[in-house]
Amino acid sequence: MVAAIPLLLWVVSQPLVGSVTLAAVVGLLVGGRRAYRLTRCFYDCQGFTFDLGGKAQITVTQIPIDEAN
């Protein structure tokens, strides 16, 4: 809470830079969480599927080592 006060004062004094910084931090947090979940899913399920607007799906799977050519 103590660190939030100087940060809040900086954002109020520099609204454009503060908004861009806040958007970048939120984007990194959301992107990091999604990348972590995708990686964990890939190792648990050995694959994942992207849904492209309900019209198509792209599935990425991992070939087991004993079946590789």
C-alpha positions as CSV (number, residue, x, y, z in Angstrom):
1,M,0.0,0.0,0.0
2,V,2.8,2.4,0.8
3,A,4.4,1.8,-2.7
4,A,1.0,2.5,-4.3
5,I,0.9,6.1,-3.2
6,P,4.0,7.4,-5.1
7,L,2.9,5.3,-8.1
8,L,-0.6,6.8,-8.0
9,L,0.9,10.3,-7.8
10,W,3.1,9.5,-10.8
11,V,0.2,8.2,-12.8
12,V,-1.9,11.3,-12.0
13,S,0.9,13.7,-13.0
14,Q,1.7,11.7,-16.2
15,P,-1.6,10.3,-17.4
16,L,-0.6,9.3,-20.9
17,V,2.6,7.5,-19.8
18,G,0.8,6.0,-16.8
19,S,-2.0,4.7,-19.0
20,V,0.4,3.1,-21.4
21,T,2.5,1.6,-18.6
22,L,-0.7,0.2,-16.9
23,A,-1.9,-1.3,-20.2
24,A,1.6,-2.9,-20.8
25,V,1.7,-4.4,-17.3
26,V,-1.8,-5.8,-17.7
27,G,-1.0,-7.2,-21.1
28,L,2.1,-8.9,-19.8
29,L,0.3,-10.4,-16.8
30,V,-2.6,-11.8,-19.0
31,G,-0.2,-13.0,-21.7
32,G,2.1,-14.7,-19.1
33,R,-0.8,-16.5,-17.4
34,R,-2.1,-17.7,-20.8
35,A,1.3,-18.9,-21.8
36,Y,1.7,-20.8,-18.5
37,R,-1.6,-22.5,-18.9
38,L,-0.9,-23.4,-22.5
39,T,2.4,-24.9,-21.6
40,R,1.0,-26.8,-18.7
41,C,-1.8,-28.1,-20.9
42,F,0.6,-29.1,-23.6
43,Y,2.7,-31.2,-21.2
44,D,-0.3,-32.8,-19.5
45,C,-2.4,-33.5,-22.6
46,Q,0.3,-33.8,-25.2
47,G,-1.5,-31.4,-27.4
48,F,-3.9,-28.5,-27.7
49,T,-6.5,-27.1,-30.1
50,F,-7.1,-23.5,-31.2
51,D,-10.7,-22.6,-32.1
52,L,-10.8,-20.0,-34.9
53,G,-14.2,-18.3,-34.5
54,G,-16.2,-21.5,-34.5
55,K,-15.4,-22.1,-38.2
56,A,-12.1,-24.0,-37.9
57,Q,-9.9,-25.7,-35.4
58,I,-6.1,-26.1,-35.4
59,T,-4.8,-29.0,-33.4
60,V,-1.1,-29.2,-32.3
61,T,0.0,-32.6,-30.8
62,Q,3.3,-34.0,-29.7
63,I,4.5,-37.2,-31.4
64,P,5.6,-39.8,-28.8
65,I,9.3,-40.6,-29.0
66,D,8.8,-44.3,-29.8
67,E,6.5,-43.5,-32.8
68,A,8.8,-41.0,-34.4
69,N,10.3,-41.8,-37.9
